[in-house]
Every structure is written in C-alpha cells, then in structure tokens.
Amino acid sequence: MNLQYISDNTGKTTGVFIPISEWNELKSKYKDIEEFDTPEWQIKEVQKRLSDYKNNHEHALDFNAAMDDLERDF
C-alpha cells in the first residue's frame, strides 16, 4: 500500500493519505468501511467562514500566529 503520512510542525504523525484506488479496494474488501455525507449545517458553516475570510481577510491570522496566540493562553 502506498501511504503518505501527514505530520504536524513538531513531527507528530496526525493523518494518513490513502490513494483513491487503494481506498476503493479497501471499501470493496471491507464492506463496513463507508464514506459519509457532510452534514448540511457543516457545509453552510464552512461557506460562511470562507465568505467572512474573503470579506475581511485583513483580520485573519496565519496558522503560526493563531497557534502562538493559543499557546500564550495555556
């Protein structure tokens, strides 16, 4: 299997990327593995956040700045 591991900025593995052809093979082999539909409320929330960002991008923090803010709070 040709997996790609996803890591955070500390090197901790946080996810795995599986090529779609291999994912389809797994779904055929293991019938209990199913994709799910994203709930409508979640789609609307993402659309709202994207719109907010496009209209107010000057107020957005980049990832590192946001993480720095969070780490200062703890």
N, CA, C and O of each residue as an XYZ file, in Angstrom:
296
protein
N       0.853     -1.172      0.000
C       0.000      0.000      0.000
C       0.898      1.235      0.000
O       1.893      1.287      0.723
N       0.544      2.221     -0.808
C       1.335      3.426     -0.977
C       0.752      4.552     -0.126
O       0.046      5.415     -0.647
N       1.042      4.552      1.181
C       0.507      5.537      2.097
C       1.450      6.721      2.223
O       2.666      6.586      2.096
N       0.862      7.884      2.477
C       1.649      9.073      2.789
C       1.213      9.545      4.167
O       0.020      9.701      4.427
N       2.169      9.770      5.039
C       1.863     10.197      6.391
C       1.907     11.716      6.474
O       2.767     12.357      5.870
N       0.982     12.278      7.219
C       0.879     13.715      7.402
C       1.316     14.021      8.828
O       0.859     13.380      9.774
N       2.204     15.005      8.979
C       2.735     15.347     10.299
C       2.473     16.810     10.619
O       2.328     17.644      9.726
N       2.414     17.103     11.925
C       2.294     18.499     12.333
C       3.684     19.134     12.404
O       4.678     18.510     12.034
N       3.741     20.369     12.878
C       5.016     21.087     12.876
C       6.025     20.545     13.882
O       7.188     20.950     13.868
N       5.593     19.624     14.761
C       6.528     19.003     15.701
C       7.017     17.651     15.210
O       7.851     17.012     15.853
N       6.496     17.219     14.072
C       6.875     15.925     13.527
C       5.958     14.793     13.938
O       6.165     13.653     13.523
N       4.936     15.085     14.753
C       3.977     14.061     15.185
C       3.049     13.710     14.032
O       2.471     14.597     13.404
N       2.904     12.424     13.755
C       2.009     11.983     12.689
C       0.568     12.254     13.100
O       0.127     11.836     14.171
N      -0.164     12.962     12.234
C      -1.540     13.342     12.541
C      -2.559     12.778     11.558
O      -3.765     12.886     11.783
N      -2.083     12.179     10.471
C      -3.013     11.649      9.485
C      -2.307     10.790      8.460
O      -1.079     10.703      8.422
N      -3.123     10.157      7.627
C      -2.606      9.284      6.582
C      -3.380      9.572      5.309
O      -4.605      9.687      5.335
N      -2.673      9.688      4.201
C      -3.289      9.848      2.883
C      -3.247      8.497      2.188
O      -2.185      7.889      2.051
N      -4.411      8.034      1.751
C      -4.522      6.769      1.023
C      -4.951      7.091     -0.406
O      -5.990      7.723     -0.597
N      -4.188      6.682     -1.411
C      -4.604      6.926     -2.799
C      -6.008      6.361     -3.048
O      -6.372      5.324     -2.493
N      -6.782      7.039     -3.875
C      -8.186      6.676     -4.087
C      -8.352      5.261     -4.615
O      -9.307      4.575     -4.250
N      -7.447      4.818     -5.460
C      -7.571      3.450     -5.983
C      -7.433      2.430     -4.855
O      -8.128      1.414     -4.843
N      -6.544      2.700     -3.917
C      -6.372      1.787     -2.792
C      -7.535      1.895     -1.813
O      -7.942      0.897     -1.218
N      -8.068      3.094     -1.644
C      -9.246      3.278     -0.802
C     -10.427      2.488     -1.369
O     -11.155      1.834     -0.623
N     -10.614      2.549     -2.682
C     -11.709      1.798     -3.307
C     -11.531      0.290     -3.125
O     -12.509     -0.431     -2.929
N     -10.293     -0.185     -3.189
C     -10.034     -1.606     -2.934
C     -10.403     -1.972     -1.505
O     -11.015     -3.013     -1.267
N     -10.035     -1.127     -0.558
C     -10.380     -1.389      0.843
C     -11.891     -1.421      1.043
O     -12.410     -2.275      1.761
N     -12.596     -0.483      0.402
C     -14.054     -0.453      0.525
C     -14.679     -1.705     -0.061
O     -15.688     -2.186      0.455
N     -14.104     -2.240     -1.125
C     -14.626     -3.476     -1.718
C     -14.378     -4.666     -0.804
O     -15.223     -5.552     -0.675
N     -13.224     -4.676     -0.179
C     -12.845     -5.796      0.687
C     -13.570     -5.759      2.026
O     -13.994     -6.795      2.538
N     -13.709     -4.572      2.588
C     -14.348     -4.399      3.901
C     -15.613     -3.572      3.724
O     -15.557     -2.344      3.664
N     -16.734     -4.237      3.641
C     -17.998     -3.570      3.332
C     -18.435     -2.571      4.402
O     -19.244     -1.686      4.125
N     -17.905     -2.704      5.630
C     -18.307     -1.796      6.702
C     -17.646     -0.426      6.604
O     -18.059      0.514      7.283
N     -16.623     -0.310      5.762
C     -15.988      0.993      5.566
C     -16.871      1.776      4.599
O     -17.073      1.375      3.453
N     -17.385      2.885      5.078
C     -18.250      3.680      4.221
C     -17.847      5.143      4.300
O     -17.383      5.620      5.336
N     -18.027      5.828      3.216
C     -17.863      7.268      3.222
C     -19.144      7.855      3.794
O     -20.193      7.211      3.770
N     -19.059      9.052      4.298
C     -20.253      9.674      4.834
C     -20.479     11.009      4.153
O     -19.549     11.637      3.648
N     -21.719     11.420      4.152
C     -22.062     12.721      3.595
C     -21.823     13.785      4.651
O     -22.149     13.593      5.822
N     -21.258     14.895      4.238
C     -21.042     16.005      5.154
C     -22.393     16.631      5.468
O     -23.156     16.943      4.554
N     -22.698     16.818      6.752
C     -23.992     17.415      7.111
C     -24.151     18.808      6.519
O     -23.178     19.554      6.403
N     -25.361     19.152      6.149
C     -25.646     20.445      5.525
C     -25.213     21.608      6.413
O     -24.700     22.608      5.911
N     -25.413     21.491      7.724
C     -25.029     22.575      8.633
C     -23.524     22.832      8.579
O     -23.071     23.970      8.699
N     -22.757     21.755      8.397
C     -21.305     21.890      8.362
C     -20.862     22.564      7.047
O     -19.953     23.394      7.044
N     -21.501     22.204      5.958
C     -21.206     22.833      4.668
C     -21.502     24.326      4.748
O     -20.707     25.146      4.289
N     -22.659     24.682      5.336
C     -23.029     26.094      5.455
C     -22.041     26.853      6.333
O     -21.715     28.005      6.048
N     -21.561     26.213      7.402
C     -20.600     26.866      8.287
C     -19.287     27.136      7.566
O     -18.707     28.211      7.717
N     -18.814     26.176      6.788
C     -17.582     26.371      6.020
C     -17.774     27.479      4.993
O     -16.889     28.317      4.817
N     -18.915     27.494      4.313
C     -19.191     28.540      3.332
C     -19.225     29.916      3.996
O     -18.708     30.886      3.443
N     -19.835     30.002      5.184
C     -19.892     31.260      5.919
C     -18.488     31.721      6.295
O     -18.155     32.896      6.138
N     -17.667     30.801      6.792
C     -16.313     31.169      7.199
C     -15.465     31.609      5.999
O     -14.663     32.536      6.110
N     -15.645     30.942      4.857
C     -14.922     31.355      3.653
C     -15.352     32.743      3.211
O     -14.522     33.566      2.824
N     -16.647     32.999      3.271
C     -17.163     34.316      2.904
C     -16.628     35.377      3.855
O     -16.202     36.447      3.421
N     -16.650     35.079      5.166
C     -16.110     36.019      6.150
C     -14.642     36.314      5.865
O     -14.205     37.462      5.943
N     -13.889     35.278      5.538
C     -12.477     35.466      5.243
C     -12.283     36.344      4.003
O     -11.468     37.267      4.010
N     -13.033     36.052      2.945
C     -12.889     36.818      1.702
C     -13.247     38.285      1.913
O     -12.641     39.169      1.307
N     -14.231     38.544      2.774
C     -14.672     39.916      3.002
C     -13.834     40.650      4.048
O     -13.847     41.881      4.092
N     -13.105     39.910      4.891
C     -12.338     40.526      5.975
C     -10.977     39.875      6.137
O     -10.529     39.664      7.264
N     -10.318     39.558      5.051
C      -9.059     38.814      5.127
C      -7.970     39.554      5.891
O      -7.039     38.930      6.399
N      -8.076     40.880      5.978
C      -7.048     41.631      6.703
C      -7.076     41.350      8.209
O      -6.113     41.664      8.908
N      -8.162     40.766      8.714
C      -8.276     40.432     10.133
C      -7.880     38.986     10.432
O      -7.870     38.571     11.591
N      -7.560     38.236      9.412
C      -7.232     36.818      9.602
C      -5.793     36.660     10.085
O      -4.903     37.427      9.719
N      -5.595     35.638     10.921
C      -4.259     35.278     11.362
C      -3.778     34.093     10.539
O      -4.569     33.233     10.152
N      -2.484     34.053     10.276
C      -1.981     32.850      9.641
C      -1.881     31.749     10.699
O      -2.011     32.021     11.893
N      -1.657     30.539     10.274
C      -1.671     29.390     11.179
C      -0.688     29.568     12.333
O      -1.048     29.361     13.492
N       0.545     29.949     12.027
C       1.555     30.082     13.080
C       1.181     31.157     14.088
O       1.386     30.966     15.287
N       0.643     32.273     13.636
C       0.223     33.333     14.552
C      -0.935     32.858     15.428
O      -0.963     33.148     16.624
N      -1.882     32.135     14.848
C      -3.005     31.601     15.620
C      -2.508     30.612     16.670
O      -2.971     30.636     17.810
N      -1.568     29.741     16.297
C      -1.017     28.784     17.260
C      -0.263     29.516     18.373
O      -0.361     29.138     19.541
N       0.481     30.547     18.019
C       1.184     31.334     19.042
C       0.197     31.939     20.034
O       0.439     31.924     21.241
N      -0.919     32.474     19.527
C      -1.951     33.027     20.409
C      -2.517     31.957     21.335
O      -2.682     32.201     22.531
N      -2.809     30.805     20.811
C      -3.346     29.714     21.626
C      -2.351     29.259     22.684
O      -2.729     29.020     23.831
N      -1.101     29.141     22.312
C      -0.087     28.672     23.247
C       0.151     29.694     24.362
O       0.468     29.307     25.486
N       0.006     30.978     24.075
C       0.152     32.004     25.117
C      -0.952     31.882     26.154
O      -0.744     32.211     27.322
N      -2.134     31.410     25.736
C      -3.272     31.289     26.654
C      -3.146     30.115     27.615
O      -3.859     30.052     28.616
N      -2.241     29.182     27.314
C      -2.117     27.986     28.168
C      -0.897     28.050     28.954
O      -0.615     27.138     29.732
